[in-house]
């Protein structure tokens, strides 16, 4: 698992392609409407672990798992959103802090005193 982390860390384009494939797999559950939620129950934990390993962010893994488990929410391309955040809003080498930084930026801008 450590080699996979190093590999994904070095290659942002590969992470984007993997993220797009993961999002397409998430959309595939809508092909069979009656079994969509049953498929999501199996897919969600696996998806969360993949996101956790790829982006080294526990919050991203939890959000990804929750997003897949909630009905009708898995239409969001969460893996691609995580790729965008990790690529363009980096935490400057701090592992597992990327989404915390995004939340902090949002909070500062939203509650800034004028």
C-alpha positions in Angstrom: 0.0 0.0 0.0 2.9 2.4 0.6 4.2 2.0 -3.0 0.7 2.9 -4.3 0.7 6.1 -2.1 4.1 7.2 -3.5 3.0 6.4 -7.0 -0.2 8.5 -6.7 1.7 11.3 -5.0 4.0 11.8 -7.9 1.5 11.6 -10.8 -1.4 14.0 -10.5 -2.7 13.2 -14.0 -2.9 9.6 -13.1 -4.8 10.5 -10.0 -7.2 12.5 -12.1 -7.8 9.5 -14.4 -8.3 7.2 -11.5 -10.7 9.7 -9.9 -12.8 9.9 -13.1 -12.9 6.1 -13.3 -14.0 5.9 -9.6 -16.7 8.5 -10.3 -17.9 6.5 -13.3 -18.1 3.3 -11.2 -20.2 5.3 -8.7 -22.5 6.4 -11.5 -22.8 2.8 -12.8 -25.0 1.9 -9.9 -27.8 3.9 -11.5 -27.8 1.5 -14.5 -29.8 -1.0 -12.5 -32.2 1.3 -10.6 -33.7 -1.4 -8.3 -30.3 -2.5 -7.0 -28.6 0.9 -6.9 -28.7 1.3 -3.2 -27.7 -2.3 -2.5 -24.7 -1.9 -4.8 -23.8 1.4 -3.0 -23.7 -0.4 0.4 -21.0 -2.7 -1.0 -19.2 0.0 -3.0 -19.1 2.8 -0.4 -16.6 1.3 2.1 -14.3 0.2 -0.7 -14.6 3.6 -2.3 -13.8 5.3 1.0 -10.7 3.2 1.5 -9.5 4.0 -2.1 -10.0 7.7 -1.6 -8.2 7.5 1.8 -5.2 5.8 0.3 -5.0 8.0 -2.8 -5.4 11.4 -1.1 -4.0 10.4 2.4 -6.9 12.3 4.0 -9.2 10.7 6.6 -11.8 13.4 6.1 -11.9 12.7 2.4 -12.4 9.0 3.0 -15.2 9.6 5.4 -16.9 12.1 3.1 -16.6 9.8 0.2 -18.1 6.8 2.1 -20.9 8.9 3.4 -21.6 10.4 -0.1 -21.9 6.9 -1.6 -24.2 5.7 1.2 -26.6 8.6 1.0 -29.4 8.0 -1.6 -29.3 10.2 -4.7 -26.1 12.0 -3.6 -23.6 9.8 -5.4 -24.2 11.8 -8.6 -21.6 14.2 -7.3 -18.1 13.5 -8.7 -16.5 13.5 -5.3 -13.3 11.8 -6.3 -12.7 14.4 -9.0 -13.5 17.2 -6.5 -11.0 15.7 -4.0 -8.4 15.6 -6.9 -9.0 19.3 -7.6 -8.7 20.2 -3.9 -5.5 18.2 -3.4 -3.9 19.5 -6.6 -4.8 23.2 -6.4 -5.4 23.8 -2.7 -2.5 21.9 -1.3 -1.6 21.8 2.4 2.1 22.3 1.7 3.3 18.8 2.6 1.0 18.3 5.6 -0.5 14.8 5.2 -4.2 14.6 6.0 -4.8 18.4 6.3 -6.0 19.3 2.8 -9.7 19.3 3.5 -9.1 20.9 6.9 -7.4 23.8 5.1 -10.3 24.2 2.7 -12.8 24.3 5.6 -10.6 26.9 7.3 -10.4 29.1 4.2 -14.2 28.8 3.8 -14.8 29.7 7.4 -12.4 32.7 7.3 -14.0 34.1 4.2 -17.5 33.5 5.4 -17.2 34.9 8.9 -14.7 37.7 8.2 -15.6 40.9 9.9 -16.2 43.8 7.6 
